Amino acid sequence: MILQPRPRWTQEQQLELLNWHPLFTGRCPQCGAEYKPNYTSSVHWDCPNPECGWMDDTV
Ligand SMILES: [Zn+2]
């Protein structure tokens, strides 16, 4: 039996997340804007570029 804290995603989807999510890439997946290093203290990963408006809906 495998215990998973949040069975929301399959393992495959979680691995995919590593490829595009700004938490791991440091960049907005939509416009490529760089997240500031101190952005990691934020709970949400909304894009720092106001013209982009990308919002993280995974958390
Ligand atoms: Zn963006």
N, CA, C, O and the ligand as a Tripos MOL2 file, in Angstrom:
@<TRIPOS>MOLECULE
protein
  237   235    60     0     0
PROTEIN
NO_CHARGES

@<TRIPOS>ATOM
      1 N           0.8520   -1.2080    0.0000 N.3       1 MET1
      2 CA          0.0000    0.0000    0.0000 C.3       1 MET1
      3 C           0.8770    1.2430    0.0000 C.2       1 MET1
      4 O           1.8110    1.3830    0.7890 O.2       1 MET1
      5 N           0.5350    2.1350   -0.9160 N.am      2 ILE2
      6 CA          1.3130    3.3710   -1.0220 C.3       2 ILE2
      7 C           0.5450    4.5290   -0.4030 C.2       2 ILE2
      8 O          -0.5960    4.8070   -0.7710 O.2       2 ILE2
      9 N           1.1790    5.1810    0.5230 N.am      3 LEU3
     10 CA          0.5280    6.3160    1.1670 C.3       3 LEU3
     11 C           0.9010    7.6080    0.4500 C.2       3 LEU3
     12 O           2.0770    7.9320    0.2840 O.2       3 LEU3
     13 N          -0.1200    8.3280    0.0340 N.am      4 GLN4
     14 CA          0.1190    9.6050   -0.6130 C.3       4 GLN4
     15 C          -0.6820   10.6830    0.1010 C.2       4 GLN4
     16 O          -1.8850   10.5420    0.3190 O.2       4 GLN4
     17 N           0.0030   11.7580    0.4590 N.am      5 PRO5
     18 CA         -0.6780   12.8220    1.1900 C.3       5 PRO5
     19 C          -1.8310   13.4320    0.4030 C.2       5 PRO5
     20 O          -2.8860   13.7280    0.9640 O.2       5 PRO5
     21 N          -1.6250   13.6180   -0.8950 N.am      6 ARG6
     22 CA         -2.6880   14.2090   -1.7140 C.3       6 ARG6
     23 C          -2.8140   13.4500   -3.0250 C.2       6 ARG6
     24 O          -2.0900   13.7260   -3.9820 O.2       6 ARG6
     25 N          -3.7190   12.5090   -3.0660 N.am      7 PRO7
     26 CA         -3.9020   11.7250   -4.3030 C.3       7 PRO7
     27 C          -4.6530   12.5000   -5.3700 C.2       7 PRO7
     28 O          -5.4860   11.9330   -6.0790 O.2       7 PRO7
     29 N          -4.3710   13.7770   -5.4910 N.am      8 ARG8
     30 CA         -5.0520   14.5980   -6.4870 C.3       8 ARG8
     31 C          -4.5060   14.3240   -7.8710 C.2       8 ARG8
     32 O          -5.2430   14.3260   -8.8570 O.2       8 ARG8
     33 N          -3.2240   14.0910   -7.9330 N.am      9 TRP9
     34 CA         -2.5900   13.8780   -9.2250 C.3       9 TRP9
     35 C          -1.9890   12.4870   -9.3010 C.2       9 TRP9
     36 O          -1.6440   11.8880   -8.2830 O.2       9 TRP9
     37 N          -1.8710   11.9910  -10.4980 N.am     10 THR10
     38 CA         -1.1240   10.7700  -10.6970 C.3      10 THR10
     39 C           0.3570   11.1030  -10.5940 C.2      10 THR10
     40 O           0.7460   12.2690  -10.6590 O.2      10 THR10
     41 N           1.1710   10.0810  -10.4330 N.am     11 GLN11
     42 CA          2.6080   10.3150  -10.3280 C.3      11 GLN11
     43 C           3.1410   10.9550  -11.6050 C.2      11 GLN11
     44 O           4.0590   11.7750  -11.5740 O.2      11 GLN11
     45 N           2.5490   10.5650  -12.7140 N.am     12 GLU12
     46 CA          2.9800   11.1120  -13.9960 C.3      12 GLU12
     47 C           2.7110   12.6090  -14.0630 C.2      12 GLU12
     48 O           3.5470   13.3860  -14.5240 O.2      12 GLU12
     49 N           1.5440   12.9960  -13.6000 N.am     13 GLN13
     50 CA          1.1930   14.4120  -13.5950 C.3      13 GLN13
     51 C           2.1040   15.1910  -12.6670 C.2      13 GLN13
     52 O           2.4560   16.3350  -12.9550 O.2      13 GLN13
     53 N           2.4870   14.5790  -11.5510 N.am     14 GLN14
     54 CA          3.3730   15.2570  -10.6170 C.3      14 GLN14
     55 C           4.7460   15.4730  -11.2340 C.2      14 GLN14
     56 O           5.3850   16.5010  -11.0100 O.2      14 GLN14
     57 N           5.1910   14.4960  -12.0110 N.am     15 LEU15
     58 CA          6.4810   14.6360  -12.6810 C.3      15 LEU15
     59 C           6.4160   15.7190  -13.7420 C.2      15 LEU15
     60 O           7.3770   16.4610  -13.9450 O.2      15 LEU15
     61 N           5.2780   15.8060  -14.4180 N.am     16 GLU16
     62 CA          5.0890   16.8480  -15.4050 C.3      16 GLU16
     63 C           5.1570   18.2220  -14.7670 C.2      16 GLU16
     64 O           5.6800   19.1760  -15.3420 O.2      16 GLU16
     65 N           4.6200   18.2930  -13.5750 N.am     17 LEU17
     66 CA          4.6080   19.5500  -12.8380 C.3      17 LEU17
     67 C           6.0290   20.0840  -12.6570 C.2      17 LEU17
     68 O           6.2640   21.2920  -12.6910 O.2      17 LEU17
     69 N           6.9540   19.1720  -12.4670 N.am     18 LEU18
     70 CA          8.3440   19.5770  -12.2450 C.3      18 LEU18
     71 C           8.9120   20.2920  -13.4560 C.2      18 LEU18
     72 O           9.8730   21.0520  -13.3410 O.2      18 LEU18
     73 N           8.3160   20.0480  -14.6240 N.am     19 ASN19
     74 CA          8.8800   20.5920  -15.8580 C.3      19 ASN19
     75 C           8.4120   22.0000  -16.1660 C.2      19 ASN19
     76 O           9.0530   22.7250  -16.9260 O.2      19 ASN19
     77 N           7.2890   22.3850  -15.5730 N.am     20 TRP20
     78 CA          6.7820   23.7060  -15.9550 C.3      20 TRP20
     79 C           6.4350   24.5950  -14.7740 C.2      20 TRP20
     80 O           6.3770   25.8160  -14.9190 O.2      20 TRP20
     81 N           6.2030   24.0080  -13.6130 N.am     21 HIS21
     82 CA          5.7430   24.8500  -12.5140 C.3      21 HIS21
     83 C           6.8410   25.8000  -12.0460 C.2      21 HIS21
     84 O           7.9820   25.3800  -11.8570 O.2      21 HIS21
     85 N           6.5060   27.0850  -11.8560 N.am     22 PRO22
     86 CA          7.5080   28.0860  -11.4570 C.3      22 PRO22
     87 C           8.1820   27.7560  -10.1320 C.2      22 PRO22
     88 O           9.2790   28.2410   -9.8560 O.2      22 PRO22
     89 N           7.5400   26.9460   -9.3210 N.am     23 LEU23
     90 CA          8.1720   26.5160   -8.0770 C.3      23 LEU23
     91 C           9.4780   25.7820   -8.3800 C.2      23 LEU23
     92 O          10.4250   25.8350   -7.5960 O.2      23 LEU23
     93 N           9.5200   25.0980   -9.5230 N.am     24 PHE24
     94 CA         10.6980   24.3180   -9.8800 C.3      24 PHE24
     95 C          11.5380   24.9700  -10.9670 C.2      24 PHE24
     96 O          12.7590   24.8190  -10.9980 O.2      24 PHE24
     97 N          10.8660   25.7030  -11.8680 N.am     25 THR25
     98 CA         11.6030   26.2990  -12.9820 C.3      25 THR25
     99 C          12.0360   27.7270  -12.6850 C.2      25 THR25
    100 O          12.9980   28.2260  -13.2710 O.2      25 THR25
    101 N          11.3100   28.3980  -11.7560 N.am     26 GLY26
    102 CA         11.6210   29.7880  -11.4450 C.3      26 GLY26
    103 C          11.0890   30.7450  -12.4920 C.2      26 GLY26
    104 O          11.3820   31.9410  -12.4620 O.2      26 GLY26
    105 N          10.3020   30.2110  -13.4210 N.am     27 ARG27
    106 CA          9.7650   31.0590  -14.4890 C.3      27 ARG27
    107 C           8.2820   30.8190  -14.6890 C.2      27 ARG27
    108 O           7.7630   29.7300  -14.4440 O.2      27 ARG27
    109 N           7.6230   31.8640  -15.1390 N.am     28 CYS28
    110 CA          6.2050   31.7430  -15.4550 C.3      28 CYS28
    111 C           6.0510   30.8440  -16.6850 C.2      28 CYS28
    112 O           6.7120   31.0670  -17.6990 O.2      28 CYS28
    113 N           5.1850   29.8310  -16.6010 N.am     29 PRO29
    114 CA          5.0040   28.9220  -17.7440 C.3      29 PRO29
    115 C           4.3310   29.5960  -18.9300 C.2      29 PRO29
    116 O           4.3720   29.0650  -20.0400 O.2      29 PRO29
    117 N           3.7260   30.7250  -18.7270 N.am     30 GLN30
    118 CA          2.9990   31.3830  -19.8030 C.3      30 GLN30
    119 C           3.8530   32.4120  -20.5320 C.2      30 GLN30
    120 O           3.9270   32.4030  -21.7610 O.2      30 GLN30
    121 N           4.5070   33.3150  -19.7660 N.am     31 CYS31
    122 CA          5.2430   34.3920  -20.4200 C.3      31 CYS31
    123 C           6.7460   34.2750  -20.1770 C.2      31 CYS31
    124 O           7.5290   34.9900  -20.8020 O.2      31 CYS31
    125 N           7.1570   33.3830  -19.2760 N.am     32 GLY32
    126 CA          8.5730   33.1840  -19.0430 C.3      32 GLY32
    127 C           9.1970   34.1890  -18.0980 C.2      32 GLY32
    128 O          10.4180   34.2200  -17.9450 O.2      32 GLY32
    129 N           8.3800   35.0070  -17.4640 N.am     33 ALA33
    130 CA          8.9060   35.9820  -16.5170 C.3      33 ALA33
    131 C           9.5820   35.2710  -15.3530 C.2      33 ALA33
    132 O           9.1000   34.2500  -14.8610 O.2      33 ALA33
    133 N          10.6940   35.8250  -14.9290 N.am     34 GLU34
    134 CA         11.4300   35.2080  -13.8330 C.3      34 GLU34
    135 C          10.8360   35.5800  -12.4860 C.2      34 GLU34
    136 O          10.4800   36.7290  -12.2280 O.2      34 GLU34
    137 N          10.7430   34.5690  -11.6430 N.am     35 TYR35
    138 CA         10.2950   34.8270  -10.2800 C.3      35 TYR35
    139 C          11.4920   35.2290   -9.4370 C.2      35 TYR35
    140 O          12.5770   34.6570   -9.5490 O.2      35 TYR35
    141 N          11.2700   36.2240   -8.5940 N.am     36 LYS36
    142 CA         12.3430   36.6350   -7.6890 C.3      36 LYS36
    143 C          12.5960   35.5260   -6.6730 C.2      36 LYS36
    144 O          11.6760   34.8150   -6.2690 O.2      36 LYS36
    145 N          13.8550   35.3900   -6.2670 N.am     37 PRO37
    146 CA         14.1860   34.3320   -5.3110 C.3      37 PRO37
    147 C          13.3430   34.3910   -4.0390 C.2      37 PRO37
    148 O          12.9770   33.3550   -3.4830 O.2      37 PRO37
    149 N          13.0390   35.5930   -3.5860 N.am     38 ASN38
    150 CA         12.2700   35.6900   -2.3470 C.3      38 ASN38
    151 C          10.7970   35.3920   -2.5800 C.2      38 ASN38
    152 O           9.9950   35.4210   -1.6470 O.2      38 ASN38
    153 N          10.4510   35.1090   -3.8060 N.am     39 TYR39
    154 CA          9.0600   34.7990   -4.1140 C.3      39 TYR39
    155 C           8.6560   33.4650   -3.5030 C.2      39 TYR39
    156 O           7.4680   33.1810   -3.3520 O.2      39 TYR39
    157 N           9.6220   32.6660   -3.1610 N.am     40 THR40
    158 CA          9.3230   31.3410   -2.6230 C.3      40 THR40
    159 C           8.6320   31.4230   -1.2770 C.2      40 THR40
    160 O           8.0600   30.4380   -0.8100 O.2      40 THR40
    161 N           8.6790   32.5980   -0.6440 N.am     41 SER41
    162 CA          8.0040   32.7320    0.6430 C.3      41 SER41
    163 C           6.5060   32.9050    0.4430 C.2      41 SER41
    164 O           5.7190   32.8190    1.3850 O.2      41 SER41
    165 N           6.1350   33.1510   -0.8090 N.am     42 SER42
    166 CA          4.7200   33.3560   -1.0930 C.3      42 SER42
    167 C           4.0050   32.0240   -1.2190 C.2      42 SER42
    168 O           4.5870   31.0170   -1.6230 O.2      42 SER42
    169 N           2.7380   32.0420   -0.8650 N.am     43 VAL43
    170 CA          1.9540   30.8140   -0.9590 C.3      43 VAL43
    171 C           1.5260   30.5760   -2.3970 C.2      43 VAL43
    172 O           1.4960   29.4430   -2.8760 O.2      43 VAL43
    173 N           1.1980   31.6660   -3.0710 N.am     44 HIS44
    174 CA          0.7100   31.5470   -4.4370 C.3      44 HIS44
    175 C           1.8210   31.8750   -5.4220 C.2      44 HIS44
    176 O           2.7740   32.5900   -5.1140 O.2      44 HIS44
    177 N           1.6600   31.3260   -6.6090 N.am     45 TRP45
    178 CA          2.7060   31.4970   -7.6350 C.3      45 TRP45
    179 C           2.1790   32.2830   -8.8240 C.2      45 TRP45
    180 O           2.5030   31.9980   -9.9770 O.2      45 TRP45
    181 N           1.3630   33.2730   -8.5140 N.am     46 ASP46
    182 CA          0.8590   34.1050   -9.5900 C.3      46 ASP46
    183 C           2.0200   34.8080  -10.2790 C.2      46 ASP46
    184 O           3.0190   35.1450   -9.6420 O.2      46 ASP46
    185 N           1.8830   35.0260  -11.5750 N.am     47 CYS47
    186 CA          2.9660   35.6120  -12.3580 C.3      47 CYS47
    187 C           3.2990   37.0210  -11.8730 C.2      47 CYS47
    188 O           2.4010   37.8210  -11.6110 O.2      47 CYS47
    189 N           4.6070   37.3230  -11.7550 N.am     48 PRO48
    190 CA          5.0210   38.6610  -11.3270 C.3      48 PRO48
    191 C           4.8170   39.7030  -12.4230 C.2      48 PRO48
    192 O           4.9120   40.9030  -12.1680 O.2      48 PRO48
    193 N           4.5430   39.2520  -13.6150 N.am     49 ASN49
    194 CA          4.3110   40.1680  -14.7230 C.3      49 ASN49
    195 C           2.8270   40.5390  -14.7830 C.2      49 ASN49
    196 O           1.9930   39.7040  -15.1330 O.2      49 ASN49
    197 N           2.5000   41.7810  -14.4440 N.am     50 PRO50
    198 CA          1.0820   42.1800  -14.4000 C.3      50 PRO50
    199 C           0.3900   42.0720  -15.7500 C.2      50 PRO50
    200 O          -0.8340   41.9500  -15.8040 O.2      50 PRO50
    201 N           1.1350   42.1130  -16.8210 N.am     51 GLU51
    202 CA          0.5270   42.0490  -18.1520 C.3      51 GLU51
    203 C           0.2020   40.6120  -18.5510 C.2      51 GLU51
    204 O          -0.5640   40.3690  -19.4840 O.2      51 GLU51
    205 N           0.7880   39.6810  -17.8390 N.am     52 CYS52
    206 CA          0.5660   38.2740  -18.1450 C.3      52 CYS52
    207 C          -0.6730   37.7720  -17.4230 C.2      52 CYS52
    208 O          -1.6320   37.3060  -18.0380 O.2      52 CYS52
    209 N          -0.6270   37.8800  -16.1080 N.am     53 GLY53
    210 CA         -1.8120   37.5140  -15.3310 C.3      53 GLY53
    211 C          -1.9690   36.0250  -15.0960 C.2      53 GLY53
    212 O          -3.0240   35.5690  -14.6560 O.2      53 GLY53
    213 N          -0.9030   35.2530  -15.3930 N.am     54 TRP54
    214 CA         -0.9910   33.8240  -15.1380 C.3      54 TRP54
    215 C          -1.1300   33.5750  -13.6390 C.2      54 TRP54
    216 O          -0.4490   34.1980  -12.8250 O.2      54 TRP54
    217 N          -2.0240   32.6540  -13.2940 N.am     55 MET55
    218 CA         -2.2050   32.3180  -11.8860 C.3      55 MET55
    219 C          -2.0770   30.8280  -11.6800 C.2      55 MET55
    220 O          -2.4980   30.0170  -12.5050 O.2      55 MET55
    221 N          -1.4840   30.5000  -10.5560 N.am     56 ASP56
    222 CA         -1.2790   29.1020  -10.2370 C.3      56 ASP56
    223 C          -2.5700   28.5100   -9.6930 C.2      56 ASP56
    224 O          -3.0770   28.9500   -8.6610 O.2      56 ASP56
    225 N          -3.0950   27.5210  -10.3840 N.am     57 ASP57
    226 CA         -4.3150   26.8860   -9.8860 C.3      57 ASP57
    227 C          -4.0580   25.4670   -9.4120 C.2      57 ASP57
    228 O          -4.9840   24.6670   -9.2750 O.2      57 ASP57
    229 N          -2.7810   25.1610   -9.1600 N.am     58 THR58
    230 CA         -2.4620   23.8110   -8.7280 C.3      58 THR58
    231 C          -2.4080   23.6980   -7.2130 C.2      58 THR58
    232 O          -2.4030   22.5880   -6.6810 O.2      58 THR58
    233 N          -2.3680   24.8150   -6.5130 N.am     59 VAL59
    234 CA         -2.3190   24.7660   -5.0550 C.3      59 VAL59
    235 C          -3.4900   25.5200   -4.4450 C.2      59 VAL59
    236 O          -3.6120   25.5860   -3.2210 O.2      59 VAL59
    237 ZN          3.5950   35.2380  -16.7980 Zn       60 ZN60
@<TRIPOS>BOND
     1     1     2 1
     2     2     3 1
     3     3     4 2
     4     3     5 am
     5     5     6 1
     6     6     7 1
     7     7     8 2
     8     7     9 am
     9     9    10 1
    10    10    11 1
    11    11    12 2
    12    11    13 am
    13    13    14 1
    14    14    15 1
    15    15    16 2
    16    15    17 am
    17    17    18 1
    18    18    19 1
    19    19    20 2
    20    19    21 am
    21    21    22 1
    22    22    23 1
    23    23    24 2
    24    23    25 am
    25    25    26 1
    26    26    27 1
    27    27    28 2
    28    27    29 am
    29    29    30 1
    30    30    31 1
    31    31    32 2
    32    31    33 am
    33    33    34 1
    34    34    35 1
    35    35    36 2
    36    35    37 am
    37    37    38 1
    38    38    39 1
    39    39    40 2
    40    39    41 am
    41    41    42 1
    42    42    43 1
    43    43    44 2
    44    43    45 am
    45    45    46 1
    46    46    47 1
    47    47    48 2
    48    47    49 am
    49    49    50 1
    50    50    51 1
    51    51    52 2
    52    51    53 am
    53    53    54 1
    54    54    55 1
    55    55    56 2
    56    55    57 am
    57    57    58 1
    58    58    59 1
    59    59    60 2
    60    59    61 am
    61    61    62 1
    62    62    63 1
    63    63    64 2
    64    63    65 am
    65    65    66 1
    66    66    67 1
    67    67    68 2
    68    67    69 am
    69    69    70 1
    70    70    71 1
    71    71    72 2
    72    71    73 am
    73    73    74 1
    74    74    75 1
    75    75    76 2
    76    75    77 am
    77    77    78 1
    78    78    79 1
    79    79    80 2
    80    79    81 am
    81    81    82 1
    82    82    83 1
    83    83    84 2
    84    83    85 am
    85    85    86 1
    86    86    87 1
    87    87    88 2
    88    87    89 am
    89    89    90 1
    90    90    91 1
    91    91    92 2
    92    91    93 am
    93    93    94 1
    94    94    95 1
    95    95    96 2
    96    95    97 am
    97    97    98 1
    98    98    99 1
    99    99   100 2
   100    99   101 am
   101   101   102 1
   102   102   103 1
   103   103   104 2
   104   103   105 am
   105   105   106 1
   106   106   107 1
   107   107   108 2
   108   107   109 am
   109   109   110 1
   110   110   111 1
   111   111   112 2
   112   111   113 am
   113   113   114 1
   114   114   115 1
   115   115   116 2
   116   115   117 am
   117   117   118 1
   118   118   119 1
   119   119   120 2
   120   119   121 am
   121   121   122 1
   122   122   123 1
   123   123   124 2
   124   123   125 am
   125   125   126 1
   126   126   127 1
   127   127   128 2
   128   127   129 am
   129   129   130 1
   130   130   131 1
   131   131   132 2
   132   131   133 am
   133   133   134 1
   134   134   135 1
   135   135   136 2
   136   135   137 am
   137   137   138 1
   138   138   139 1
   139   139   140 2
   140   139   141 am
   141   141   142 1
   142   142   143 1
   143   143   144 2
   144   143   145 am
   145   145   146 1
   146   146   147 1
   147   147   148 2
   148   147   149 am
   149   149   150 1
   150   150   151 1
   151   151   152 2
   152   151   153 am
   153   153   154 1
   154   154   155 1
   155   155   156 2
   156   155   157 am
   157   157   158 1
   158   158   159 1
   159   159   160 2
   160   159   161 am
   161   161   162 1
   162   162   163 1
   163   163   164 2
   164   163   165 am
   165   165   166 1
   166   166   167 1
   167   167   168 2
   168   167   169 am
   169   169   170 1
   170   170   171 1
   171   171   172 2
   172   171   173 am
   173   173   174 1
   174   174   175 1
   175   175   176 2
   176   175   177 am
   177   177   178 1
   178   178   179 1
   179   179   180 2
   180   179   181 am
   181   181   182 1
   182   182   183 1
   183   183   184 2
   184   183   185 am
   185   185   186 1
   186   186   187 1
   187   187   188 2
   188   187   189 am
   189   189   190 1
   190   190   191 1
   191   191   192 2
   192   191   193 am
   193   193   194 1
   194   194   195 1
   195   195   196 2
   196   195   197 am
   197   197   198 1
   198   198   199 1
   199   199   200 2
   200   199   201 am
   201   201   202 1
   202   202   203 1
   203   203   204 2
   204   203   205 am
   205   205   206 1
   206   206   207 1
   207   207   208 2
   208   207   209 am
   209   209   210 1
   210   210   211 1
   211   211   212 2
   212   211   213 am
   213   213   214 1
   214   214   215 1
   215   215   216 2
   216   215   217 am
   217   217   218 1
   218   218   219 1
   219   219   220 2
   220   219   221 am
   221   221   222 1
   222   222   223 1
   223   223   224 2
   224   223   225 am
   225   225   226 1
   226   226   227 1
   227   227   228 2
   228   227   229 am
   229   229   230 1
   230   230   231 1
   231   231   232 2
   232   231   233 am
   233   233   234 1
   234   234   235 1
   235   235   236 2
@<TRIPOS>SUBSTRUCTURE
     1 MET1         2 RESIDUE 1 A MET
     2 ILE2         6 RESIDUE 1 A ILE
     3 LEU3        10 RESIDUE 1 A LEU
     4 GLN4        14 RESIDUE 1 A GLN
     5 PRO5        18 RESIDUE 1 A PRO
     6 ARG6        22 RESIDUE 1 A ARG
     7 PRO7        26 RESIDUE 1 A PRO
     8 ARG8        30 RESIDUE 1 A ARG
     9 TRP9        34 RESIDUE 1 A TRP
    10 THR10       38 RESIDUE 1 A THR
    11 GLN11       42 RESIDUE 1 A GLN
    12 GLU12       46 RESIDUE 1 A GLU
    13 GLN13       50 RESIDUE 1 A GLN
    14 GLN14       54 RESIDUE 1 A GLN
    15 LEU15       58 RESIDUE 1 A LEU
    16 GLU16       62 RESIDUE 1 A GLU
    17 LEU17       66 RESIDUE 1 A LEU
    18 LEU18       70 RESIDUE 1 A LEU
    19 ASN19       74 RESIDUE 1 A ASN
    20 TRP20       78 RESIDUE 1 A TRP
    21 HIS21       82 RESIDUE 1 A HIS
    22 PRO22       86 RESIDUE 1 A PRO
    23 LEU23       90 RESIDUE 1 A LEU
    24 PHE24       94 RESIDUE 1 A PHE
    25 THR25       98 RESIDUE 1 A THR
    26 GLY26      102 RESIDUE 1 A GLY
    27 ARG27      106 RESIDUE 1 A ARG
    28 CYS28      110 RESIDUE 1 A CYS
    29 PRO29      114 RESIDUE 1 A PRO
    30 GLN30      118 RESIDUE 1 A GLN
    31 CYS31      122 RESIDUE 1 A CYS
    32 GLY32      126 RESIDUE 1 A GLY
    33 ALA33      130 RESIDUE 1 A ALA
    34 GLU34      134 RESIDUE 1 A GLU
    35 TYR35      138 RESIDUE 1 A TYR
    36 LYS36      142 RESIDUE 1 A LYS
    37 PRO37      146 RESIDUE 1 A PRO
    38 ASN38      150 RESIDUE 1 A ASN
    39 TYR39      154 RESIDUE 1 A TYR
    40 THR40      158 RESIDUE 1 A THR
    41 SER41      162 RESIDUE 1 A SER
    42 SER42      166 RESIDUE 1 A SER
    43 VAL43      170 RESIDUE 1 A VAL
    44 HIS44      174 RESIDUE 1 A HIS
    45 TRP45      178 RESIDUE 1 A TRP
    46 ASP46      182 RESIDUE 1 A ASP
    47 CYS47      186 RESIDUE 1 A CYS
    48 PRO48      190 RESIDUE 1 A PRO
    49 ASN49      194 RESIDUE 1 A ASN
    50 PRO50      198 RESIDUE 1 A PRO
    51 GLU51      202 RESIDUE 1 A GLU
    52 CYS52      206 RESIDUE 1 A CYS
    53 GLY53      210 RESIDUE 1 A GLY
    54 TRP54      214 RESIDUE 1 A TRP
    55 MET55      218 RESIDUE 1 A MET
    56 ASP56      222 RESIDUE 1 A ASP
    57 ASP57      226 RESIDUE 1 A ASP
    58 THR58      230 RESIDUE 1 A THR
    59 VAL59      234 RESIDUE 1 A VAL
    60 ZN60       237 GROUP 0 **** ****
